[in-house]
Amino acid sequence: MTYNEAKSRPGVNLIEFYASWCPHCQLMAPILREVKNQIGEDASIFQFDIDRFPNEAENAGAYTVPTYIIYRDGKEVWRKIGELSANNLLSALHLAQ
């Protein structure tokens, strides 16, 4: 799935731009898994490695990793860069609904 397809899906979608070499991204990996488990079917989560998908990252304006963007019905409603708690991500996802 492309970034444009992911962000345009109906409902709430969280997109993460990350890099495998990024220590902050590595710290966020278990947190994102926890968020996926807790959010269930209420939102979709997509991940794009900026080294594998540089054009997707550029199109999103994701120049720093990790970058998290929440879209609701194709419109950006929230964006944060850096390490976040599971509660921060969950709160943002719930507010986007």
PyRosetta script that sets phi, psi and omega in degrees:
from pyrosetta import init, pose_from_sequence

init()
pose = pose_from_sequence("MTYNEAKSRPGVNLIEFYASWCPHCQLMAPILREVKNQIGEDASIFQFDIDRFPNEAENAGAYTVPTYIIYRDGKEVWRKIGELSANNLLSALHLAQ")
pose.set_psi(1, 140.2)
pose.set_omega(1, 178.7)
pose.set_phi(2, -87.9)
pose.set_psi(2, 166.4)
pose.set_omega(2, 177.0)
pose.set_phi(3, -59.6)
pose.set_psi(3, -45.7)
pose.set_omega(3, -179.4)
pose.set_phi(4, -61.8)
pose.set_psi(4, -38.6)
pose.set_omega(4, 177.4)
pose.set_phi(5, -66.6)
pose.set_psi(5, -42.4)
pose.set_omega(5, -178.5)
pose.set_phi(6, -64.5)
pose.set_psi(6, -46.4)
pose.set_omega(6, -176.6)
pose.set_phi(7, -71.5)
pose.set_psi(7, -23.4)
pose.set_omega(7, -176.1)
pose.set_phi(8, -90.4)
pose.set_psi(8, -4.7)
pose.set_omega(8, 179.6)
pose.set_phi(9, -63.1)
pose.set_psi(9, 146.1)
pose.set_omega(9, 177.3)
pose.set_phi(10, -62.3)
pose.set_psi(10, 150.4)
pose.set_omega(10, 178.4)
pose.set_phi(11, 89.7)
pose.set_psi(11, -158.3)
pose.set_omega(11, -176.4)
pose.set_phi(12, -100.4)
pose.set_psi(12, 129.9)
pose.set_omega(12, -178.6)
pose.set_phi(13, -132.7)
pose.set_psi(13, 127.5)
pose.set_omega(13, 174.7)
pose.set_phi(14, -101.6)
pose.set_psi(14, 127.6)
pose.set_omega(14, 177.6)
pose.set_phi(15, -117.4)
pose.set_psi(15, 129.3)
pose.set_omega(15, 176.3)
pose.set_phi(16, -111.4)
pose.set_psi(16, 130.7)
pose.set_omega(16, 168.8)
pose.set_phi(17, -105.2)
pose.set_psi(17, 126.1)
pose.set_omega(17, -174.4)
pose.set_phi(18, -142.1)
pose.set_psi(18, 175.6)
pose.set_omega(18, 172.7)
pose.set_phi(19, -138.9)
pose.set_psi(19, 139.9)
pose.set_omega(19, -176.9)
pose.set_phi(20, -64.3)
pose.set_psi(20, -26.1)
pose.set_omega(20, -178.6)
pose.set_phi(21, -86.6)
pose.set_psi(21, -7.1)
pose.set_omega(21, -174.4)
pose.set_phi(22, -81.0)
pose.set_psi(22, 119.3)
pose.set_omega(22, 180.0)
pose.set_phi(23, -64.3)
pose.set_psi(23, -33.6)
pose.set_omega(23, 178.1)
pose.set_phi(24, -67.2)
pose.set_psi(24, -39.0)
pose.set_omega(24, 177.9)
pose.set_phi(25, -65.4)
pose.set_psi(25, -40.0)
pose.set_omega(25, 178.7)
pose.set_phi(26, -63.1)
pose.set_psi(26, -39.2)
pose.set_omega(26, 177.4)
pose.set_phi(27, -67.3)
pose.set_psi(27, -30.0)
pose.set_omega(27, -178.4)
pose.set_phi(28, -81.1)
pose.set_psi(28, -17.9)
pose.set_omega(28, -175.9)
pose.set_phi(29, -54.7)
pose.set_psi(29, -50.6)
pose.set_omega(29, 179.2)
pose.set_phi(30, -68.1)
pose.set_psi(30, -29.2)
pose.set_omega(30, 178.0)
pose.set_phi(31, -67.5)
pose.set_psi(31, -42.1)
pose.set_omega(31, 179.1)
pose.set_phi(32, -66.2)
pose.set_psi(32, -36.4)
pose.set_omega(32, 175.9)
pose.set_phi(33, -62.4)
pose.set_psi(33, -41.8)
pose.set_omega(33, 177.8)
pose.set_phi(34, -61.3)
pose.set_psi(34, -43.1)
pose.set_omega(34, 179.1)
pose.set_phi(35, -62.9)
pose.set_psi(35, -43.1)
pose.set_omega(35, 178.4)
pose.set_phi(36, -58.0)
pose.set_psi(36, -43.7)
pose.set_omega(36, -179.5)
pose.set_phi(37, -65.5)
pose.set_psi(37, -39.6)
pose.set_omega(37, -176.1)
pose.set_phi(38, -78.8)
pose.set_psi(38, -33.5)
pose.set_omega(38, -174.9)
pose.set_phi(39, -78.8)
pose.set_psi(39, -25.4)
pose.set_omega(39, 177.0)
pose.set_phi(40, 57.2)
pose.set_psi(40, -129.9)
pose.set_omega(40, -177.1)
pose.set_phi(41, -88.4)
pose.set_psi(41, 1.0)
pose.set_omega(41, -176.9)
pose.set_phi(42, -71.8)
pose.set_psi(42, -19.8)
pose.set_omega(42, 179.3)
pose.set_phi(43, -156.8)
pose.set_psi(43, 158.9)
pose.set_omega(43, 175.4)
pose.set_phi(44, -106.5)
pose.set_psi(44, 146.8)
pose.set_omega(44, 179.3)
pose.set_phi(45, -123.0)
pose.set_psi(45, 130.6)
pose.set_omega(45, 180.0)
pose.set_phi(46, -126.5)
pose.set_psi(46, 143.9)
pose.set_omega(46, -179.3)
pose.set_phi(47, -126.2)
pose.set_psi(47, 137.5)
pose.set_omega(47, 178.6)
pose.set_phi(48, -130.2)
pose.set_psi(48, 122.1)
pose.set_omega(48, 175.6)
pose.set_phi(49, -78.6)
pose.set_psi(49, 121.7)
pose.set_omega(49, -175.5)
pose.set_phi(50, -65.6)
pose.set_psi(50, -22.3)
pose.set_omega(50, 177.7)
pose.set_phi(51, -77.7)
pose.set_psi(51, -30.0)
pose.set_omega(51, 178.3)
pose.set_phi(52, -88.7)
pose.set_psi(52, -27.0)
pose.set_omega(52, -176.4)
pose.set_phi(53, -130.3)
pose.set_psi(53, 60.5)
pose.set_omega(53, -176.4)
pose.set_phi(54, -63.6)
pose.set_psi(54, -34.7)
pose.set_omega(54, 179.5)
pose.set_phi(55, -67.6)
pose.set_psi(55, -36.6)
pose.set_omega(55, 178.2)
pose.set_phi(56, -64.2)
pose.set_psi(56, -44.2)
pose.set_omega(56, 179.2)
pose.set_phi(57, -62.4)
pose.set_psi(57, -42.6)
pose.set_omega(57, 179.3)
pose.set_phi(58, -64.4)
pose.set_psi(58, -43.3)
pose.set_omega(58, 178.9)
pose.set_phi(59, -60.2)
pose.set_psi(59, -32.1)
pose.set_omega(59, -179.6)
pose.set_phi(60, -86.5)
pose.set_psi(60, -9.4)
pose.set_omega(60, -175.5)
pose.set_phi(61, 71.7)
pose.set_psi(61, 28.3)
pose.set_omega(61, -179.7)
pose.set_phi(62, -94.6)
pose.set_psi(62, 88.7)
pose.set_omega(62, -176.4)
pose.set_phi(63, -99.6)
pose.set_psi(63, -7.4)
pose.set_omega(63, 178.7)
pose.set_phi(64, -129.3)
pose.set_psi(64, 142.5)
pose.set_omega(64, 178.9)
pose.set_phi(65, -118.7)
pose.set_psi(65, 147.4)
pose.set_omega(65, -6.5)
pose.set_phi(66, -78.5)
pose.set_psi(66, 145.5)
pose.set_omega(66, 173.9)
pose.set_phi(67, -119.2)
pose.set_psi(67, 132.8)
pose.set_omega(67, 179.1)
pose.set_phi(68, -118.3)
pose.set_psi(68, 130.0)
pose.set_omega(68, 179.3)
pose.set_phi(69, -131.0)
pose.set_psi(69, 132.4)
pose.set_omega(69, 175.1)
pose.set_phi(70, -109.6)
pose.set_psi(70, 130.6)
pose.set_omega(70, 175.9)
pose.set_phi(71, -115.6)
pose.set_psi(71, 141.0)
pose.set_omega(71, 171.1)
pose.set_phi(72, -120.5)
pose.set_psi(72, 115.8)
pose.set_omega(72, -179.4)
pose.set_phi(73, 51.7)
pose.set_psi(73, 42.6)
pose.set_omega(73, 174.7)
pose.set_phi(74, 86.7)
pose.set_psi(74, -2.7)
pose.set_omega(74, -179.3)
pose.set_phi(75, -110.3)
pose.set_psi(75, 131.8)
pose.set_omega(75, 178.1)
pose.set_phi(76, -68.2)
pose.set_psi(76, 128.7)
pose.set_omega(76, -179.4)
pose.set_phi(77, -121.4)
pose.set_psi(77, -9.3)
pose.set_omega(77, -176.5)
pose.set_phi(78, -165.2)
pose.set_psi(78, 143.3)
pose.set_omega(78, 178.2)
pose.set_phi(79, -151.5)
pose.set_psi(79, 134.2)
pose.set_omega(79, 176.5)
pose.set_phi(80, -142.8)
pose.set_psi(80, 152.1)
pose.set_omega(80, 178.3)
pose.set_phi(81, -121.9)
pose.set_psi(81, 138.6)
pose.set_omega(81, 174.7)
pose.set_phi(82, 102.8)
pose.set_psi(82, -172.0)
pose.set_omega(82, -178.6)
pose.set_phi(83, -73.1)
pose.set_psi(83, 137.7)
pose.set_omega(83, 179.3)
pose.set_phi(84, -135.4)
pose.set_psi(84, 157.7)
pose.set_omega(84, 174.6)
pose.set_phi(85, -83.2)
pose.set_psi(85, 161.1)
pose.set_omega(85, 175.4)
pose.set_phi(86, -60.3)
pose.set_psi(86, -38.4)
pose.set_omega(86, 179.4)
pose.set_phi(87, -62.5)
pose.set_psi(87, -39.1)
pose.set_omega(87, 178.0)
pose.set_phi(88, -62.7)
pose.set_psi(88, -45.8)
pose.set_omega(88, -179.8)
pose.set_phi(89, -66.2)
pose.set_psi(89, -43.3)
pose.set_omega(89, 179.3)
pose.set_phi(90, -63.6)
pose.set_psi(90, -42.3)
pose.set_omega(90, 177.9)
pose.set_phi(91, -60.6)
pose.set_psi(91, -45.0)
pose.set_omega(91, 179.8)
pose.set_phi(92, -62.7)
pose.set_psi(92, -41.2)
pose.set_omega(92, 178.8)
pose.set_phi(93, -65.1)
pose.set_psi(93, -42.0)
pose.set_omega(93, 179.5)
pose.set_phi(94, -66.8)
pose.set_psi(94, -38.8)
pose.set_omega(94, 178.2)
pose.set_phi(95, -66.1)
pose.set_psi(95, -31.6)
pose.set_omega(95, -179.1)
pose.set_phi(96, -71.9)
pose.set_psi(96, -17.7)
pose.set_omega(96, -178.1)
pose.set_phi(97, -77.8)
pose.dump_pdb("model.pdb")
